[in-house]
Each structure stands twice: as structure tokens, then as C-alpha cells.
Amino acid sequence: MKFATFTADDAQHYGAVAKGGMIALSGAFPQWKTMRNVIENDGFSALEDAAQGRPVSHPDGSFRWDIPVPDPEKIICVGVNFPDRNAEYKDGQDAPPNMSLFIRFARSFVGHETPLTRPPETPQLDYEGEIAIVIGKGGRRIAQAHALSHIAALTICNEGTLRDWVRHAKFNVTQGKNWDGSGAMGPWLVPFSATGQIEDVALETRVNGDMRQSDRTGRMLFPVARQIEYISTFTTLVPGDIIVTGTPTGAGARFDPPIWLVPGDTVEVEAEGIGTLRNGVVDE
């Protein structure tokens, strides 16, 4: 069963994804205000039990998909994590021994089927298809051998980037990675139960039906278990935290000339066993 956060009639809900729509469950669990609280309390099994026999409460078209965890404490993104991505930078440097990391804010993401926003300050809106993991069991200095047991769920991310703004300063990319509504996450959470769900799965990004990115997580330079181990060395991971695990080669900036997203485009990120995240593009 898949679970999602959505808005209907000006109120946010969480629930189970069903054929034809959504089964709202948040009213049955007033002690859990958001999906983050569900995750903190290992509540997916309780949601699944509550969904049994219930009809669809919100048919397709009557609600807006939100990002699955609307209020994470932190969203940490891993950069340059697939073969050939380091070479794309054309800086003559070898791949680093440790992963590159940066932070994103929750409001920089929209949900499934909500358009990405291209701001008036720059036309250089780009896509980056990725798989995101949601932490279920927190911890500090988590050993790699046990790291995957700390995952609650998987989802999909389009880690949209304003390319020229990641070069506005010498050492950071924060500005280009955090424009309101520039990326997307969703559509839903797939509860995590087996290493095969993440260790070697296919990941693809399409723009207007054309394949732009295609790779497998088994080729990551820094596998997910290593990401959890490394990140938890310096910060305590808590339930609901999101790690965006890295994008394959093939973003629009790497074409000659670059191919930026424009209003009317449709971007689809598909991850094997998780689903497809789909978003249009509009001008702010």
C-alpha cells in the first residue's frame, strides 16, 4: 500500500492511495497531525489496517497532491553521485573521496501534478531525477551495515535547479537549489521493507516523452547505506528526514547548447518499484 499527503477543501490530509482516488485517514488518527508524526510512530501498518474496507473519500481530480512529508526537519541532497557526473563539471578534478551535500527547504518542492515554477530572474530551470529516502528510525553515527534498517519509505524527487544561481558564490549552491516551487517530490511514499527496493533499481527522467536520464542505483558512487552512515556522522537523523540520493548524468545543463525547461514542458521521473512523478512547468 502507498501513502500520500494531499489537500482538499483547503485542508491538508494524509491517507492511502487507492484506485480512483485517495482514502483519507488523518481524521482517524488525531494524535498524528502529519505524515511525519505517522513515521515517528511507525504508523504505516496502522494506516493500512484503517484503510481496509474504506471507500475512496476523495476521487481523482478533487484534491491536490502535496509533498509526502510536508514538514521534515531537514532535507539533505547528495550531489555528483553517478558515473560521469564528475566529468560533466569539466574542472579537471578527480572524483572526491567523500560525497557532496547541500540542504533544501520543503517549500522549494511541490507535489505530483503541480507545475514547477520558473522565476523571472533566470530562465535556467533544469531537472534532476532522483530517488529520495525517508528516515524512519533516527540515530547518530549509524553504521553502514545497519543503515538501511533506518529507512521508513521511498519516494521520487525532481531536484529542480536554477543553474546560474548555483554559481552566484564561490563555495555554495544553496541559492540555485531553493527557489520556491522549483522542484517536486512524490507522488507518494512506498514503505521500505527490503534492500532490493533501493540497492539496484532503475531511474529514468523524461522531458516531453524524450529520455534524458537513465541509470540504476547500483551504480551510485556513494550507495544509500554509505549516505546514511556519512550524514549521521555530523548530524542526528530523525524520523521524517529526507535524503535525496543523487541524479544520473543527462541534465539539461549538460547539452550543447543547454536545454532549459520552459512553460508547457512535462517532466516525468520514474523509479522502478516506486512510481512516476509528473510535473509541468509554468512561469511565476
Secondary structure by P-SEA (a helix, b strand, c coil): ccccccccccccbbbbbcccccccccccccccccaaaaaaaccaaaaaaaaccccccccccccccccccccccbbbbbcccccccccccccccccccbbbbbcccccccccccbbbbbcccccbbbbbbbbbbbbccccccccccccccccccccccccccccccccccccccccccccccccccccccccccccccccbbbbbbbccccccbbbbcccccccaaaaaaaaacccccccccccccccccccccccccbbbbcccbbbbbbbccbbbbbbccccc
